[in-house]
Amino acid sequence: MPAPDLPHLAIAFAAAFLAGAINSVAGGGTMVSFPTLLWLGLPSVIANATNTVAIWPGSLGSLWGFRRELARTEPRMRLLLIPGIAGGAIGAMLLRMTPPGIFDRIVPFLILFATLLFVVQIPVQRWLRTTHAAVRRSGAWLIAAGLLQLAVGIYGGYFGAGISIMMLSILGVLGMTDILEMNALTSLFSLSINGVAAILFIAAKLIFWPYVLVMAVGAMIGGYGAAGAARRIGRTAVRAFVIVVGFTITIVMFIRMAG
């Protein structure tokens, strides 16, 4: 694959910058950065793997920001890290084994699914703040949560957009009510799932490195530098933008697939 020229690198940087800013306020930045890589001409599997590696450094800041809340969480809740990592590895291997033509046909459905998850994010978080399910922390519930976390990890390793909403739902079902502690665990799980997937993608040589380098810088700068501007614009406006982008990309990709 030929090295990208300066305009293409600038577009990739801008997409990652915007994704980092969106993630710092509302989440869902993947729905901007991944389609941009497709538009820049990367094959879908390479674009997905490259996006995972490029955006991953930005999640370190989120985990650092929630370090105090993470220390307060119950140790057994952190055990969900294990099925999550296992699922991330399985998902990454499934992506590696998926023929590009088949993944191309799956991508519109994945983006639609991620967009719908983003749409229901606010109602889910509202429910999580009001739920009182502390009694549902039995061993059976934890086993069920582990299996659900394994499934979420597989999805995260395979594609990834929307996994935070899924994991928040699992933690809510388990009876957690402190949204900051839940976000801390979700940050840890997401970092680990995407981290193990990134390692396997790198080992499988699915990464287009010129875009990774500029996008990693863009995501980190966007997460820190543009967060203030995004907050001034407002969470609602940012969420509306992500939803419009998600549905627009879904429609365009379905039309392209039909053609």
C-alpha positions, 0 to 999 in steps of 0.5 A: 500500500503506497505511503499517504500524502500530506493531505491524507495524513492531515485528514486522518489527523483531523478525524482522530482529533475530532474522535478524541474530542467526542470521546472526552465528552460523549463517546462514539468517536470511533464512528468518525475515525473508522469511516474516515479511514475507509474513505481514505481508501484503506480496506475495511479490515485494515481500517478497523485494525488501524483505528483500534491501535490509533485510538487506543492511547487516548483511552489511557487518559480516561483510565488515569482520570478515574484512578481514584474511583477504580481503587474504590471498586470491589475486587470481584468486579475487577475479575470481569477483566479476565473474560473481557481480555479473553473475548478481545483476543477471540474477537481480534482473531475472528476479524483476522480470519474474516475474508475482507469481502464478508467483513465489507458486507458486515460493516454497515450492520456493525455501524448501524448497531453501534449508532443505535447503542449510542442513541439509547446511551442516555436512557441506559445511563439514566436507568443505571443511576436509579437502579437498586439491584445490590441484591443481585450480586450472587455467584450466579449473577457474576458468572452470567456477567462473566459470560456477558463480558466475554461476549462484549469482549468478542464484539470489542475485539472484532469491531468495538464501537459501543462496548462501553454502553454494553459494559455499563449495562452489565455493571448496572445489572450487577447492582452497581449504582455509582456511575463514576465507579462504573465508568472507571471499570468500563475504562479499564475493561475497554483499555484491556479489550482494545489493548489485547486486540491491538497486540494481535492486530500488530502481530498479524500485520493488519496495521497501516502505520503511517495513519496510526502515528498521526491519529494517535497524536491527534486523538490525544490532543483532541481528547485534552485540547478540544474537550473544553470547546466540545463542552462549550458546544454542549454534550447534546449537540455533540451527541446529535452530531455523532448520531447524524454521522452514524446514520448517514454513514450507515445509509451510504454504506448500505447503498454502496453494498446494494450497488 
